[in-house]
Amino acid sequence: MIRFYFGIFLIISVVNADIYFHFPPGSNNRVNERTANRANAQNAFDSQNNNKGGYNVPDATNQAYGTNSSLQYYLKFFQSGATGKTILRFVWTNQHGCGGNEETNPTKQTCDLILQYMCQDGDINENDLDKFRNGVETSPQTYTPEKTSDAAGKLADVKTTRRLHESWNYYDRCHNRERNKGLFIADQTLQGNTAIYTRQDSAGTKYGYECPEERDYWPYISPWADIAILTSNTSRCSFYQQESFNVKPRHDCIETRNGIRTSTKFNNEVNCTSQGGKWLLLYSYLEKAPGYTTQVSCEKASSSRYQYKWAIPHDTITVKEECLVLHPQQDLSCLQAPWSRSNYLGLKSDAEPLSYDWTIPSFPSNKIKRCIARIRYNISTFDYDLYNINSTSNGKVKSPVKNDPVVIVDDGIQLQINLNTDQTGRTFQDRTHIFEILPRPNGINDNENIYNWNMLGKRGNIVQTYPAVEYDFTPRNLQINRNDLIHIQWSGSNTHHNEGNSDGQAGADGQGEEGTDRSNLVEIRNRDENYPYPYEQTTFWKNVKVRWSPMDKSNDNIRKDDLALYFASSGYYRCQRAVDCTGINNLYTVETQTTKLDSLLKKAPASFEGALLQANPGTYHMMCTRNNNFSNRAQKGTLIVT
């Protein structure tokens, strides 16, 4: 199997912290740890990051979900319409620098950032062993190489209490498939010959069901769909756009046992077909369309918006053609990476967070999707021909880079360079927890734009949270048109205690009950003030229409003062008067709640589904009362509507 490699990636010596998602919150392999450090770096993926980074799986209520995964909260985002976009801003920090232009504004390394996602139908059976899970324990999924059958091995290995991203079958194929021996591995000695062994991971260490060769190289046959590539070398964009698995199907060796796909050791056509395998073309896809059962009916369903294809999906088990909805076939987004300084987990050159605005896809089935996003961060050196080097330069004699080489400078002085060749091709990574992409609600038109306005960060001061971040809005400044909609929501955990020995400072400073995240939303006059408006003086709540809310209230049946109360109490109250909240909502009123909300929101849920609003023109400054601790942290944001 021919694979293109994404670059040869340099990093300096021993690394302390590397790339972290802040919104949607990245796990860095955390689940529900009360400790400052994550419990298991091998939980689901190889992040190469500091043990202290990441955010816990969000809680849906004011109590930790414990062993009950149904009490976890999934952030919810609406899909795009036919012409109306839904914009979700990814926010991250990367330590080792990126961006700039290699010719006129070079940083200390060349880099590429790859944003990807994968989804499955939201109605997947709870007992399905391929169902994405955040997990309720920190141990990784297991894998038993010797098994009586694939089905028996999968049943014995997969635990529904543990995080699952890639499937058992995916890892099984990776574990048994011969690695790509055309790749440059410098002077490294790999301890095996299958795709779990790479220059970065010569021992073949297992991280969940991630395939190490796929993690370290691109493009690759995998369940991950490309969102964008942000690069310091935009002259490569046409290559990235043409080679993305989104738009270019790839061949793989397929072997079957009793009509069911099994793993194979062959990675090229000659060896595959000579040993009885089939060299078949596999497709990435947006979603499957099982309602179409023939090629004619399937491909006839194509329109200017969606392309349907009768083909074999990359994750096939039956090795039969199915009706697939392909990814949009226009060019993959490929942009200049935002500039960031080396050795600094901070902002880009304009003092704004590193970010990318994703236009969430739309799905013709209108089904709820359960999704995960990831960011991979590759940093590279030009100490050799980065884009053309291959296996002919492997070995201690031929490799142009060596481990900790000693070089001779003036007058024969010898100096040692601190270099590890398994790090001159290194990939860092973070992944989000599961989030949902929802169909647009009734009454939300296909041509309306939706912007997500959210909260990020976790409990603690700047040192305690690092390399995560303190609370803030994202975007901090959101500017939209009066015809656009905003979806305001947030998530949090009840177990961010930050206890024990760690790679940094332990402790969880903040207001309210220890270890708990809480946010709310009130209006303030200006961002340099800290007292919220009383409702009578607010302008925001009186100038918005409720287009959708999870409590089935819209602009026609919600009082504006109740809307302000709903956001100020993080959903603990939905109405002041019982008469204004009927049905299930009647339990959540000032009159009917038996336990009154305390001023630091202890009883409020950690996460809040919010509402979809439309605002009249104006500038609105907003704040969270609990986390806005003057001189310590500021959780404030501004909405500008024109």
VENHUPE-V512329 format. One record per residue. N is the residue number from 1. RES is the residue in three letters. PSI is psi in whole degrees, -180 to 180 (* if undefined). Layout:
N/RES/PSI, N/RES/PSI
//
This chain:
1/MET/123, 2/ILE/130, 3/ARG/139, 4/PHE/138, 5/TYR/147, 6/PHE/-12, 7/GLY/167, 8/ILE/123, 9/PHE/122, 10/LEU/141, 11/ILE/156, 12/ILE/118, 13/SER/-145, 14/VAL/137, 15/VAL/142, 16/ASN/-33, 17/ALA/145, 18/ASP/-69, 19/ILE/135, 20/TYR/128, 21/PHE/137, 22/HIS/-26, 23/PHE/133, 24/PRO/150, 25/PRO/132, 26/GLY/147, 27/SER/-33, 28/ASN/33, 29/ASN/13, 30/ARG/151, 31/VAL/-78, 32/ASN/27, 33/GLU/136, 34/ARG/-11, 35/THR/158, 36/ALA/-41, 37/ASN/147, 38/ARG/156, 39/ALA/-29, 40/ASN/109, 41/ALA/-12, 42/GLN/17, 43/ASN/-48, 44/ALA/-26, 45/PHE/161, 46/ASP/103, 47/SER/-28, 48/GLN/20, 49/ASN/169, 50/ASN/142, 51/ASN/-19, 52/LYS/-12, 53/GLY/167, 54/GLY/168, 55/TYR/143, 56/ASN/158, 57/VAL/131, 58/PRO/149, 59/ASP/143, 60/ALA/-21, 61/THR/-168, 62/ASN/8, 63/GLN/149, 64/ALA/140, 65/TYR/-19, 66/GLY/-119, 67/THR/8, 68/ASN/97, 69/SER/-19, 70/SER/-13, 71/LEU/8, 72/GLN/153, 73/TYR/132, 74/TYR/121, 75/LEU/145, 76/LYS/129, 77/PHE/141, 78/PHE/145, 79/GLN/162, 80/SER/161, 81/GLY/-167, 82/ALA/-45, 83/THR/-22, 84/GLY/133, 85/LYS/148, 86/THR/122, 87/ILE/124, 88/LEU/124, 89/ARG/117, 90/PHE/135, 91/VAL/134, 92/TRP/171, 93/THR/143, 94/ASN/132, 95/GLN/-39, 96/HIS/15, 97/GLY/153, 98/CYS/177, 99/GLY/-164, 100/GLY/176, 101/ASN/131, 102/GLU/-24, 103/GLU/-44, 104/THR/-21, 105/ASN/62, 106/PRO/145, 107/THR/-167, 108/LYS/3, 109/GLN/161, 110/THR/153, 111/CYS/162, 112/ASP/137, 113/LEU/126, 114/ILE/119, 115/LEU/131, 116/GLN/165, 117/TYR/162, 118/MET/148, 119/CYS/160, 120/GLN/164, 121/ASP/140, 122/GLY/-20, 123/ASP/17, 124/ILE/141, 125/ASN/140, 126/GLU/-30, 127/ASN/1, 128/ASP/127, 129/LEU/-4, 130/ASP/2, 131/LYS/131, 132/PHE/140, 133/ARG/142, 134/ASN/-27, 135/GLY/160, 136/VAL/5, 137/GLU/162, 138/THR/-6, 139/SER/146, 140/PRO/163, 141/GLN/151, 142/THR/164, 143/TYR/128, 144/THR/107, 145/PRO/-41, 146/GLU/114, 147/LYS/156, 148/THR/-30, 149/SER/163, 150/ASP/-44, 151/ALA/-42, 152/ALA/-40, 153/GLY/-43, 154/LYS/-44, 155/LEU/-37, 156/ALA/-32, 157/ASP/-42, 158/VAL/125, 159/LYS/128, 160/THR/-6, 161/THR/-2, 162/ARG/155, 163/ARG/139, 164/LEU/123, 165/HIS/-86, 166/GLU/158, 167/SER/162, 168/TRP/-44, 169/ASN/-38, 170/TYR/-46, 171/TYR/-37, 172/ASP/-43, 173/ARG/-41, 174/CYS/-42, 175/HIS/-31, 176/ASN/-16, 177/ARG/139, 178/GLU/137, 179/ARG/162, 180/ASN/104, 181/LYS/6, 182/GLY/-3, 183/LEU/150, 184/PHE/125, 185/ILE/14, 186/ALA/-133, 187/ASP/17, 188/GLN/148, 189/THR/110, 190/LEU/144, 191/GLN/11, 192/GLY/174, 193/ASN/13, 194/THR/178, 195/ALA/-1, 196/ILE/-6, 197/TYR/122, 198/THR/172, 199/ARG/-37, 200/GLN/-28, 201/ASP/74, 202/SER/-20, 203/ALA/-9, 204/GLY/35, 205/THR/139, 206/LYS/132, 207/TYR/100, 208/GLY/-134, 209/TYR/28, 210/GLU/143, 211/CYS/115, 212/PRO/-39, 213/GLU/-38, 214/GLU/-40, 215/ARG/-40, 216/ASP/-14, 217/TYR/161, 218/TRP/144, 219/PRO/172, 220/TYR/148, 221/ILE/113, 222/SER/171, 223/PRO/-8, 224/TRP/131, 225/ALA/139, 226/ASP/135, 227/ILE/-51, 228/ALA/154, 229/ILE/123, 230/LEU/122, 231/THR/155, 232/SER/-5, 233/ASN/85, 234/THR/-11, 235/SER/-15, 236/ARG/-3, 237/CYS/-41, 238/SER/-37, 239/PHE/-49, 240/TYR/-41, 241/GLN/-36, 242/GLN/-30, 243/GLU/-8, 244/SER/136, 245/PHE/-17, 246/ASN/-40, 247/VAL/-14, 248/LYS/104, 249/PRO/158, 250/ARG/152, 251/HIS/150, 252/ASP/158, 253/CYS/130, 254/ILE/123, 255/GLU/149, 256/THR/157, 257/ARG/117, 258/ASN/39, 259/GLY/3, 260/ILE/137, 261/ARG/138, 262/THR/178, 263/SER/160, 264/THR/154, 265/LYS/-5, 266/PHE/137, 267/ASN/16, 268/ASN/158, 269/GLU/-43, 270/VAL/-54, 271/ASN/-35, 272/CYS/-56, 273/THR/-30, 274/SER/-20, 275/GLN/16, 276/GLY/2, 277/GLY/172, 278/LYS/133, 279/TRP/98, 280/LEU/152, 281/LEU/123, 282/LEU/147, 283/TYR/141, 284/SER/158, 285/TYR/157, 286/LEU/-48, 287/GLU/167, 288/LYS/153, 289/ALA/77, 290/PRO/-12, 291/GLY/-18, 292/TYR/120, 293/THR/3, 294/THR/160, 295/GLN/-40, 296/VAL/-50, 297/SER/-35, 298/CYS/-58, 299/GLU/-20, 300/LYS/-21, 301/ALA/-9, 302/SER/149, 303/SER/-178, 304/SER/-18, 305/ARG/-37, 306/TYR/142, 307/GLN/122, 308/TYR/140, 309/LYS/130, 310/TRP/105, 311/ALA/175, 312/ILE/123, 313/PRO/157, 314/HIS/-27, 315/ASP/23, 316/THR/141, 317/ILE/-37, 318/THR/-13, 319/VAL/45, 320/LYS/153, 321/GLU/145, 322/GLU/166, 323/CYS/118, 324/LEU/140, 325/VAL/116, 326/LEU/159, 327/HIS/154, 328/PRO/135, 329/GLN/3, 330/GLN/170, 331/ASP/137, 332/LEU/141, 333/SER/119, 334/CYS/117, 335/LEU/163, 336/GLN/129, 337/ALA/142, 338/PRO/140, 339/TRP/137, 340/SER/151, 341/ARG/143, 342/SER/148, 343/ASN/42, 344/TYR/117, 345/LEU/82, 346/GLY/-149, 347/LEU/169, 348/LYS/-176, 349/SER/-23, 350/ASP/16, 351/ALA/19, 352/GLU/156, 353/PRO/152, 354/LEU/130, 355/SER/164, 356/TYR/133, 357/ASP/109, 358/TRP/128, 359/THR/107, 360/ILE/136, 361/PRO/168, 362/SER/149, 363/PHE/124, 364/PRO/-24, 365/SER/-20, 366/ASN/28, 367/LYS/153, 368/ILE/138, 369/LYS/139, 370/ARG/125, 371/CYS/161, 372/ILE/140, 373/ALA/154, 374/ARG/157, 375/ILE/131, 376/ARG/140, 377/TYR/113, 378/ASN/124, 379/ILE/141, 380/SER/162, 381/THR/149, 382/PHE/30, 383/ASP/-5, 384/TYR/179, 385/ASP/89, 386/LEU/-45, 387/TYR/-10, 388/ASN/-7, 389/ILE/148, 390/ASN/-163, 391/SER/-15, 392/THR/-13, 393/SER/16, 394/ASN/155, 395/GLY/161, 396/LYS/-27, 397/VAL/-44, 398/LYS/-26, 399/SER/132, 400/PRO/-11, 401/VAL/147, 402/LYS/158, 403/ASN/127, 404/ASP/58, 405/PRO/150, 406/VAL/126, 407/VAL/154, 408/ILE/128, 409/VAL/-157, 410/ASP/141, 411/ASP/27, 412/GLY/13, 413/ILE/132, 414/GLN/132, 415/LEU/141, 416/GLN/133, 417/ILE/131, 418/ASN/97, 419/LEU/133, 420/ASN/121, 421/THR/-14, 422/ASP/-5, 423/GLN/-4, 424/THR/11, 425/GLY/74, 426/ARG/141, 427/THR/124, 428/PHE/161, 429/GLN/150, 430/ASP/157, 431/ARG/150, 432/THR/165, 433/HIS/173, 434/ILE/135, 435/PHE/166, 436/GLU/143, 437/ILE/122, 438/LEU/151, 439/PRO/153, 440/ARG/138, 441/PRO/161, 442/ASN/136, 443/GLY/-9, 444/ILE/115, 445/ASN/157, 446/ASP/-18, 447/ASN/7, 448/GLU/136, 449/ASN/141, 450/ILE/127, 451/TYR/131, 452/ASN/126, 453/TRP/116, 454/ASN/176, 455/MET/145, 456/LEU/174, 457/GLY/177, 458/LYS/173, 459/ARG/141, 460/GLY/166, 461/ASN/-178, 462/ILE/-34, 463/VAL/-39, 464/GLN/-38, 465/THR/-28, 466/TYR/136, 467/PRO/10, 468/ALA/-173, 469/VAL/162, 470/GLU/172, 471/TYR/144, 472/ASP/172, 473/PHE/155, 474/THR/120, 475/PRO/153, 476/ARG/-34, 477/ASN/111, 478/LEU/123, 479/GLN/124, 480/ILE/173, 481/ASN/156, 482/ARG/-22, 483/ASN/-9, 484/ASP/160, 485/LEU/153, 486/ILE/134, 487/HIS/112, 488/ILE/124, 489/GLN/168, 490/TRP/166, 491/SER/158, 492/GLY/172, 493/SER/157, 494/ASN/10, 495/THR/27, 496/HIS/62, 497/HIS/-25, 498/ASN/48, 499/GLU/168, 500/GLY/-180, 501/ASN/146, 502/SER/176, 503/ASP/-1, 504/GLY/-152, 505/GLN/130, 506/ALA/178, 507/GLY/159, 508/ALA/72, 509/ASP/152, 510/GLY/177, 511/GLN/158, 512/GLY/-172, 513/GLU/138, 514/GLU/137, 515/GLY/-5, 516/THR/139, 517/ASP/136, 518/ARG/145, 519/SER/161, 520/ASN/-179, 521/LEU/120, 522/VAL/162, 523/GLU/141, 524/ILE/162, 525/ARG/-48, 526/ASN/160, 527/ARG/-12, 528/ASP/11, 529/GLU/161, 530/ASN/-2, 531/TYR/126, 532/PRO/154, 533/TYR/142, 534/PRO/153, 535/TYR/-38, 536/GLU/-24, 537/GLN/-3, 538/THR/153, 539/THR/-29, 540/PHE/-55, 541/TRP/-29, 542/LYS/-11, 543/ASN/17, 544/VAL/151, 545/LYS/139, 546/VAL/111, 547/ARG/-25, 548/TRP/146, 549/SER/154, 550/PRO/-13, 551/MET/17, 552/ASP/35, 553/LYS/139, 554/SER/-171, 555/ASN/-21, 556/ASP/-22, 557/ASN/28, 558/ILE/133, 559/ARG/145, 560/LYS/-34, 561/ASP/-29, 562/ASP/-36, 563/LEU/-45, 564/ALA/-40, 565/LEU/-41, 566/TYR/-47, 567/PHE/-36, 568/ALA/-30, 569/SER/9, 570/SER/38, 571/GLY/-2, 572/TYR/-38, 573/TYR/140, 574/ARG/-21, 575/CYS/158, 576/GLN/-46, 577/ARG/142, 578/ALA/-31, 579/VAL/-23, 580/ASP/-6, 581/CYS/110, 582/THR/170, 583/GLY/-141, 584/ILE/-30, 585/ASN/-19, 586/ASN/-20, 587/LEU/-15, 588/TYR/51, 589/THR/161, 590/VAL/-34, 591/GLU/-32, 592/THR/-21, 593/GLN/121, 594/THR/-30, 595/THR/119, 596/LYS/148, 597/LEU/132, 598/ASP/165, 599/SER/-18, 600/LEU/17, 601/LEU/26, 602/LYS/-40, 603/LYS/-12, 604/ALA/154, 605/PRO/152, 606/ALA/-28, 607/SER/155, 608/PHE/122, 609/GLU/-19, 610/GLY/-139, 611/ALA/165, 612/LEU/117, 613/LEU/157, 614/GLN/126, 615/ALA/146, 616/ASN/160, 617/PRO/141, 618/GLY/173, 619/THR/124, 620/TYR/125, 621/HIS/131, 622/MET/159, 623/MET/155, 624/CYS/127, 625/THR/-40, 626/ARG/-40, 627/ASN/-3, 628/ASN/86, 629/ASN/99, 630/PHE/133, 631/SER/-6, 632/ASN/-50, 633/ARG/151, 634/ALA/119, 635/GLN/86, 636/LYS/149, 637/GLY/163, 638/THR/134, 639/LEU/126, 640/ILE/120, 641/VAL/125, 642/THR/*
//
